[in-house]
Amino acid sequence: MCGGALEARSLKAGDPDRPVCVACGFVVYLDPKVAVGTIITKDSQLVLVRRAINPGYGLWVFPGGFVDRGEEVERAAIREAREESGLDVRLDRLVNIYSYPASPIIIVYAATALGGELCSDEECLEAKLFRAEEIPWDDLAFRSTREALREYLAGLRVL
């Protein structure tokens, strides 16, 4: 706050060290980012996009991205689906919430395509429909992508 130097300090037993200003004592809390993703069904297939950015350049994910400050997570999921796949979607249910060390919190929804044209934006090399048995498991970008797709598909088999 005052521009003083920061140093790592233990403020409470069991908590991680936090950056603290040596001049004024201001504590900097490094909160996690929140991301959303949508597993979109269109014509009985799943939408995946191939990333044109790092991390995961050239690998496949379902459409998703960061939630903006003050944005509702559901609206962010619908927005990111539209931006990355060109599709308008209806959110059907929550698949799960994923949290890993040194990673954003990822909230994943199951969604149904309602309209639009499948296409990709500047963050995607391509957008493509996959039947469950065609998912490129070895070319998925993130742990959350693999885990969410597995949970989503397992849920479909139970119904």
C-alpha positions in Angstrom: 0.0 0.0 0.0 2.8 2.4 0.9 5.3 1.1 -1.6 7.6 -0.5 1.0 9.4 -3.8 0.4 7.6 -7.1 1.1 9.0 -10.0 3.1 7.5 -13.4 3.7 6.2 -13.7 7.3 4.3 -16.4 9.3 1.3 -14.7 10.7 -0.5 -17.7 12.1 0.6 -21.2 12.9 -0.5 -23.6 10.1 -1.1 -20.9 7.5 1.3 -20.3 4.7 3.8 -17.4 4.9 2.3 -14.2 3.6 3.9 -11.2 1.9 4.0 -8.4 4.5 5.2 -4.8 4.0 8.2 -4.1 6.2 7.3 -0.4 6.4 3.6 -0.3 7.2 2.7 -4.0 8.0 0.2 -4.4 5.2 -0.5 -8.0 4.5 -0.9 -9.1 0.8 -3.3 -12.0 0.4 -2.6 -13.8 -2.9 -6.1 -15.2 -3.6 -6.6 -17.9 -6.2 -8.1 -17.1 -9.6 -11.4 -18.7 -10.6 -11.9 -20.3 -14.0 -15.0 -21.9 -15.5 -15.4 -24.5 -18.2 -18.3 -26.0 -20.1 -18.6 -29.6 -21.3 -21.0 -28.8 -24.2 -23.1 -31.5 -25.9 -24.1 -30.8 -29.5 -25.7 -33.5 -31.7 -24.8 -36.2 -29.1 -21.1 -35.2 -29.3 -18.8 -33.2 -27.1 -17.2 -29.9 -28.1 -13.4 -29.6 -27.6 -11.2 -26.7 -28.7 -7.4 -27.0 -29.4 -5.5 -24.2 -27.6 -3.6 -21.5 -29.4 -2.1 -20.2 -26.3 0.1 -21.4 -23.4 -0.1 -23.2 -21.2 -1.2 -26.2 -23.2 -0.6 -24.8 -26.7 -1.9 -27.3 -29.3 -3.7 -29.5 -26.8 -7.4 -30.0 -26.3 -9.8 -28.6 -23.7 -13.4 -27.9 -23.3 -14.3 -24.2 -23.7 -13.5 -22.1 -20.6 -11.6 -19.2 -19.1 -11.3 -16.9 -16.2 -14.2 -15.3 -14.3 -14.0 -11.5 -14.3 -14.2 -9.7 -11.0 -17.9 -9.1 -10.2 -19.1 -11.6 -12.9 -21.4 -14.4 -11.9 -19.7 -17.7 -12.6 -22.7 -19.0 -14.6 -22.6 -16.0 -16.9 -18.8 -16.4 -17.2 -19.3 -20.0 -18.3 -21.9 -19.0 -20.9 -19.6 -16.2 -22.1 -16.5 -18.3 -22.4 -18.5 -21.1 -24.3 -19.6 -18.5 -26.8 -16.2 -16.9 -27.2 -14.3 -20.1 -27.6 -16.7 -22.3 -29.5 -19.2 -19.9 -31.2 -22.1 -21.7 -29.5 -24.9 -20.4 -27.4 -25.4 -22.8 -24.5 -27.8 -23.6 -21.6 -26.1 -24.7 -18.4 -27.6 -28.0 -17.3 -25.7 -28.9 -14.1 -22.5 -28.6 -12.2 -20.0 -31.3 -13.0 -17.6 -30.5 -10.2 -15.2 -28.0 -8.8 -11.4 -28.7 -9.1 -8.7 -27.3 -7.0 -5.0 -28.1 -7.2 -1.8 -26.5 -5.8 -0.6 -23.5 -7.7 -3.6 -23.6 -10.1 -6.8 -21.6 -10.4 -10.0 -23.0 -9.0 -11.9 -24.5 -11.9 -15.8 -24.8 -11.9 -17.0 -27.1 -14.7 -20.6 -27.2 -16.0 -22.4 -29.6 -18.3 -24.1 -27.6 -21.0 -26.2 -28.1 -24.1 -25.7 -26.2 -27.4 -28.8 -24.2 -28.3 -27.5 -22.3 -31.3 -24.6 -20.6 -33.0 -22.0 -22.0 -35.4 -19.1 -24.1 -34.1 -16.0 -22.1 -34.6 -12.9 -21.0 -32.8 -11.5 -17.7 -31.6 -8.0 -16.3 -31.3 -7.2 -18.5 -28.3 -8.1 -21.7 -30.2 -6.6 -23.4 -33.2 -9.8 -25.3 -34.0 -13.1 -26.4 -32.5 -14.3 -29.9 -33.1 -17.1 -32.3 -32.1 -16.0 -35.7 -30.6 -18.0 -38.8 -29.8 -17.1 -40.1 -26.3 -14.9 -42.9 -27.7 -13.0 -40.3 -29.9 -11.8 -38.0 -27.1 -8.0 -37.5 -27.5 -7.2 -38.5 -23.9 -3.4 -38.3 -24.5 -3.7 -34.8 -26.0 -5.8 -33.1 -23.3 -4.2 -29.9 -21.8 -5.0 -30.1 -18.1 -5.6 -32.5 -15.2 -9.0 -30.8 -14.7 -9.9 -31.4 -18.3 -9.3 -35.1 -17.9 -11.0 -35.4 -14.5 -14.1 -33.4 -15.5 -14.6 -35.3 -18.8 -14.3 -38.7 -16.9 -16.8 -37.6 -14.3 -19.1 -36.2 -16.9 -19.0 -39.4 -18.9 -19.4 -41.6 -15.8 -22.5 -39.5 -14.8 -24.0 -40.1 -18.3 -23.6 -43.9 -17.9 -25.4 -43.9 -14.5 -28.5 -42.2 -15.9 
